[in-house]
Amino acid sequence: MMTEESQGPATMVFIGDPLTGCGMTVGTAGLFPEGPDVQERILTGSADKPELIDELLTVIGDQDESRALLCQKAGLMADEMLENALYAAPRDSSGACLFSKGHPRRLLPMEQIRLRYSYDGARLALEVRDSWGTLTAAQVFSFLAINTATAAPDPERAGRGLFFMWRLLDQFYVNIRPGRETVVGGCLQLRPAPVDATTP
Amino acid sequence: MEQTFKVAYTQEPQRTSFLFHGNIDAHADRHLEDVVRQASSPTVQLDFSNVGRINSMGIALLLRTIKSLKSEKQAEVQISGLNQMNSMLFKMTGIFLMARELGA
């Protein structure tokens, strides 16, 4: 029997050159559904995060077990994407983080973070873009490799948020335009809850 | 609704039980440090029945807490009350290699 976990990591689409880390000027057309149902929210600061996640979960609803699991996944994915945009993306010229996780912050005057989502009752598409473009392709692959290589517990391991996205999303994409923009997104399918997701 | 993280604990001769409430993320840091300070029994039970979301920062803090409970307090750590999502995350990150899930 397939369990939620045994479905394996998402199909990953990396838009950009994985060797040089240079992004290409290819958009995410086709990866994120366009249309009137797409909702877009612009953040003003970290205080917007809980409200936006609540909005997303309200749209999905948790009236049965499958939707409840989709809500749990969607909440985590939105949380990770927004945390990355708020705290991991902003960096100074030496590459040091400008803000620490857990500290409330407002967006800088020229900074933009946008959340987009679309839910048709069976599939949730979710995407967050920041205006930094500081993530590199090498980092993405390194984070996924480090977290895949060993299940040994290590509190200091980096890139766990991206690893969760890769493992839990049904499709996962990253689009980097260095110094300009990072877009991280993917989709989640509503599927019948497994009978016992903990059975190997 | 955003759930502020809180911890309630009960002390028995052989076991200290901590009941977590809310989402576990960077804001849980200080509370989880208190868990290590307050644990004083050979067995420590962490109850996640009232926990919502645990993000990657929350997982890192839990790994650090369980490591400290085992190394500083020589405690056996038991886990209970996980929802489906959090159970998957614990498997993916090796938490079950450090702490036993009750009833599993």
Interface residues (C-beta under 8 A of the other chain):
Chain A: E4 E5 P50 E51 I53 D54 L69 Q72 K73 G75 L76 D79 E80 E83 K101 G102 T150 A151 A152 P153 D154 P155 E156 R157 R160 G161 F163 F164 R167 L168 A193 A197 T198
Chain B: M1 E2 D25 A26 H27 D29 G52 R53 I54 N55 S56 M57 I59 A60 L61 L63 R64 I66 K67 N83 Q84 M85 N86 S87 M88 L89 K91 M92 T93 G94 I95 L97 M98 A104
